């Protein structure tokens, strides 16, 4: 059913500031931008997914809802959109697994700069049945243009999106049994909590359970993003030169990985960069 993660929507207060921040972070230029229906949008399309920045524009129900969600936050992760090969088959499956999908809608979007158009079909699962995480499913008619590198050592793609949960059994049932993602790892560690890695195309949906007092057992939360880089030292040097506050590079949990944390310039979204060692050639 699901072939990959098509895009992630991040709500932001100021589309101009967010665009500039993410062009600096990613080292890439926006690939698409438009306005309408209460929102300004800027899209960065990498090798394996798209990040869609969306800010409220004007005063209508959509814009007011986004402002309410943002409250006093600079930005937040708002929804996941999975890529599918056949939206009608996906709709039937979502219905069979009791996720109450919306009717399939046909959508068109035009880029304000080039005038190019994209077309897709989509549906949305009922958010109360996806543990509070908004999920869309999309069949795209044409591929989006890629974001061109605008600086040295750009980010290549997304490595994983992190979701926190207070109920790992129900989260596993949602992402594994109902959505059909492959559970590649299920591990518990006294320092990290329970980690579940679900394969989604060439990236990972990571579900983390770290119980906290008074946590919401009925709702999960989109928590953060881990971006993939080819040379983490070069990317760190670029970000430091741009004035960002970043951690030192350290070894990751998985052998052969090196990571660093980006502490600002992300619109308040938890952000990690990750480098994987090349696989040995046989």
Legacy VTK file of the C-alpha trace (Angstrom):
# vtk DataFile Version 3.0
C-alpha trace
ASCII
DATASET POLYDATA
POINTS 282 float
0.000 0.000 0.000
2.580 2.602 1.142
5.651 3.036 -1.046
7.344 5.828 0.904
6.947 9.056 2.810
5.847 11.705 0.317
6.077 14.756 2.550
5.917 16.176 6.038
4.038 19.388 6.792
5.556 21.829 9.277
3.401 24.727 10.429
5.357 27.956 10.911
4.398 31.453 12.001
6.433 33.410 9.437
6.844 31.842 5.988
9.651 34.205 4.954
11.720 33.547 8.059
11.069 29.796 7.835
12.043 29.696 4.166
15.338 31.438 4.916
16.021 29.218 7.939
15.471 25.977 6.049
17.427 27.103 3.003
20.328 27.655 5.402
19.808 24.362 7.219
19.302 22.204 4.141
21.765 24.049 1.923
19.128 23.883 -0.806
16.780 26.298 -2.536
12.991 25.912 -2.367
11.526 23.892 -5.234
7.912 25.099 -5.050
5.940 27.908 -3.427
2.396 29.207 -3.561
-0.365 30.846 -1.560
-4.059 30.239 -1.239
-6.856 28.799 0.901
-5.573 30.527 4.030
-1.934 29.434 3.778
1.442 30.361 2.323
3.512 27.316 1.342
7.173 26.689 0.568
8.383 23.209 -0.403
11.882 21.767 -0.242
12.089 18.494 -2.189
15.036 16.231 -1.433
15.944 12.806 -2.825
13.475 10.817 -0.741
10.781 13.233 0.502
9.506 16.800 0.634
9.334 19.202 3.560
6.331 21.517 3.204
6.451 24.700 5.273
2.993 26.183 5.765
2.097 29.481 7.444
-1.328 31.032 8.078
-2.296 33.741 5.613
-5.294 36.042 5.907
-8.270 35.430 8.157
-10.404 32.409 7.420
-11.134 29.107 9.151
-7.956 27.414 7.860
-5.656 30.268 8.868
-7.321 30.593 12.269
-6.957 26.853 12.908
-3.234 26.997 12.112
-2.741 29.976 14.421
-4.530 28.107 17.196
-2.296 25.052 16.702
0.848 27.165 16.686
-0.163 29.276 19.703
3.150 30.759 20.901
5.361 28.268 19.039
7.596 29.292 16.135
6.828 26.035 14.348
5.667 22.454 14.779
5.366 19.229 12.815
1.736 18.931 11.773
1.188 15.895 9.528
2.639 12.997 7.563
1.695 12.246 3.971
2.525 8.772 2.685
3.086 8.041 -1.018
0.982 5.230 -2.458
0.876 3.572 -5.888
-2.910 3.271 -6.133
-5.074 5.655 -4.104
-8.279 3.697 -4.679
-6.767 0.444 -3.387
-5.317 2.384 -0.465
-8.712 3.887 0.302
-10.304 0.443 0.368
-7.598 -0.899 2.682
-7.863 2.059 5.044
-11.583 1.440 5.189
-11.072 -2.286 5.877
-8.716 -1.558 8.781
-11.243 0.904 10.232
-9.284 4.139 9.747
-12.334 5.864 8.209
-10.659 7.599 5.235
-12.111 10.731 3.650
-13.386 10.462 0.114
-10.583 10.576 -2.459
-10.023 14.150 -3.697
-8.253 15.332 -6.831
-5.936 18.293 -6.193
-3.921 20.670 -8.358
-1.146 23.012 -7.264
0.700 25.693 -9.247
4.115 27.123 -8.478
3.999 30.911 -8.091
7.475 31.307 -9.623
7.454 29.000 -12.669
3.722 28.586 -13.193
4.193 24.806 -13.431
1.367 22.609 -12.167
1.234 19.360 -10.205
-1.727 17.014 -9.817
-2.446 14.350 -7.244
-5.155 12.324 -5.578
-5.304 12.055 -1.815
-7.253 10.879 1.168
-6.898 11.367 4.913
-7.391 8.874 7.716
-9.512 9.929 10.681
-7.093 11.598 13.107
-8.863 10.229 16.171
-8.052 6.728 14.837
-4.371 7.455 14.050
-3.603 8.319 17.670
-3.697 12.071 17.066
-1.136 12.144 14.234
-2.662 13.623 11.068
-2.014 11.233 8.164
-2.625 11.730 4.473
-2.135 9.284 1.601
-1.246 10.586 -1.855
-0.901 9.316 -5.407
1.152 11.899 -7.306
0.675 12.187 -11.076
3.981 13.984 -11.743
7.202 14.101 -9.757
8.018 17.360 -8.030
11.111 19.305 -9.095
14.041 18.782 -6.749
15.550 21.491 -4.555
18.908 22.459 -6.027
21.941 22.790 -3.787
22.527 26.416 -2.817
25.599 25.849 -0.646
28.329 23.321 0.031
27.660 20.091 1.986
23.862 20.180 1.598
21.504 17.787 3.333
20.717 14.829 1.069
17.440 13.498 2.436
15.512 12.457 5.501
16.880 9.549 7.533
13.990 9.223 9.963
10.987 11.002 11.420
10.494 10.526 15.156
7.109 9.976 16.796
6.685 9.694 20.560
4.078 7.463 22.148
2.869 6.440 25.581
1.369 3.162 24.291
3.861 1.193 22.208
1.527 -1.762 21.654
-1.193 0.344 20.043
1.367 2.388 18.084
2.930 -0.834 16.767
-0.504 -2.086 15.727
-1.188 1.172 13.863
2.087 1.478 11.934
2.689 -2.223 11.443
-0.572 -4.138 11.152
-2.878 -1.382 9.912
-0.568 0.726 7.740
1.558 -2.217 6.653
4.996 -0.763 7.425
7.784 -3.281 8.096
8.959 -3.347 11.725
12.733 -3.546 11.296
13.737 -3.057 14.951
12.045 -3.250 18.350
14.459 -2.637 21.198
14.227 -1.422 24.795
17.100 0.376 26.514
17.124 1.726 30.076
18.419 5.120 28.889
16.541 5.503 25.592
13.228 3.776 26.320
11.571 1.556 23.723
12.534 2.171 20.089
10.586 0.802 17.137
11.874 1.375 13.601
9.396 0.971 10.743
10.781 0.966 7.193
9.051 3.418 4.853
10.737 3.477 1.468
14.400 4.274 2.141
13.785 6.076 5.432
12.524 5.149 8.882
9.455 6.043 10.896
10.859 5.810 14.432
8.353 5.397 17.257
9.818 6.059 20.706
8.229 5.285 24.044
9.651 7.190 26.997
6.939 7.088 29.677
6.436 10.352 31.541
4.213 11.138 34.494
0.828 12.336 33.283
1.538 11.423 29.643
-1.300 11.091 27.143
-1.684 7.363 26.464
-4.271 7.972 23.745
-2.294 10.350 21.542
1.108 10.145 19.899
3.128 13.188 18.806
5.283 14.080 15.832
8.477 14.936 17.669
11.441 15.552 15.362
13.439 14.966 12.193
16.798 13.346 11.521
18.349 14.477 8.238
20.887 12.461 6.252
24.204 14.059 5.207
27.174 12.761 3.232
29.908 14.548 5.227
28.782 15.610 8.682
31.991 17.519 9.438
31.611 19.637 6.298
27.920 20.238 7.017
28.700 21.221 10.599
31.337 23.690 9.405
28.830 25.242 6.989
26.163 25.627 9.675
28.610 27.079 12.204
29.760 29.607 9.604
26.093 30.551 9.080
25.765 31.274 12.808
23.764 28.242 13.905
24.169 26.693 17.336
25.094 23.049 16.817
26.499 20.305 19.014
29.777 18.526 18.520
29.681 15.464 16.278
29.280 12.259 18.261
28.814 8.566 17.545
25.215 7.497 17.005
23.401 4.617 18.654
23.749 2.493 15.544
27.330 1.390 14.757
28.760 3.253 11.804
26.728 6.415 12.339
27.774 9.884 13.492
25.275 12.517 14.571
24.940 16.110 15.706
22.091 18.192 17.102
20.993 21.502 15.590
19.789 23.740 18.429
18.394 26.722 16.520
17.444 27.778 13.009
14.837 25.010 12.714
11.657 26.933 13.681
11.649 25.098 16.999
11.547 21.615 15.437
13.789 19.011 17.084
16.518 18.356 14.511
19.428 15.942 14.231
21.861 15.401 11.349
23.225 11.914 10.692
26.055 10.480 8.623
26.187 6.783 7.782
29.470 5.058 6.995
29.558 3.628 3.455
28.734 -0.052 3.283
31.796 -2.202 2.553
32.143 -3.339 -1.051
32.235 -7.117 -1.447
LINES 1 283
282 0 1 2 3 4 5 6 7 8 9 10 11 12 13 14 15 16 17 18 19 20 21 22 23 24 25 26 27 28 29 30 31 32 33 34 35 36 37 38 39 40 41 42 43 44 45 46 47 48 49 50 51 52 53 54 55 56 57 58 59 60 61 62 63 64 65 66 67 68 69 70 71 72 73 74 75 76 77 78 79 80 81 82 83 84 85 86 87 88 89 90 91 92 93 94 95 96 97 98 99 100 101 102 103 104 105 106 107 108 109 110 111 112 113 114 115 116 117 118 119 120 121 122 123 124 125 126 127 128 129 130 131 132 133 134 135 136 137 138 139 140 141 142 143 144 145 146 147 148 149 150 151 152 153 154 155 156 157 158 159 160 161 162 163 164 165 166 167 168 169 170 171 172 173 174 175 176 177 178 179 180 181 182 183 184 185 186 187 188 189 190 191 192 193 194 195 196 197 198 199 200 201 202 203 204 205 206 207 208 209 210 211 212 213 214 215 216 217 218 219 220 221 222 223 224 225 226 227 228 229 230 231 232 233 234 235 236 237 238 239 240 241 242 243 244 245 246 247 248 249 250 251 252 253 254 255 256 257 258 259 260 261 262 263 264 265 266 267 268 269 270 271 272 273 274 275 276 277 278 279 280 281
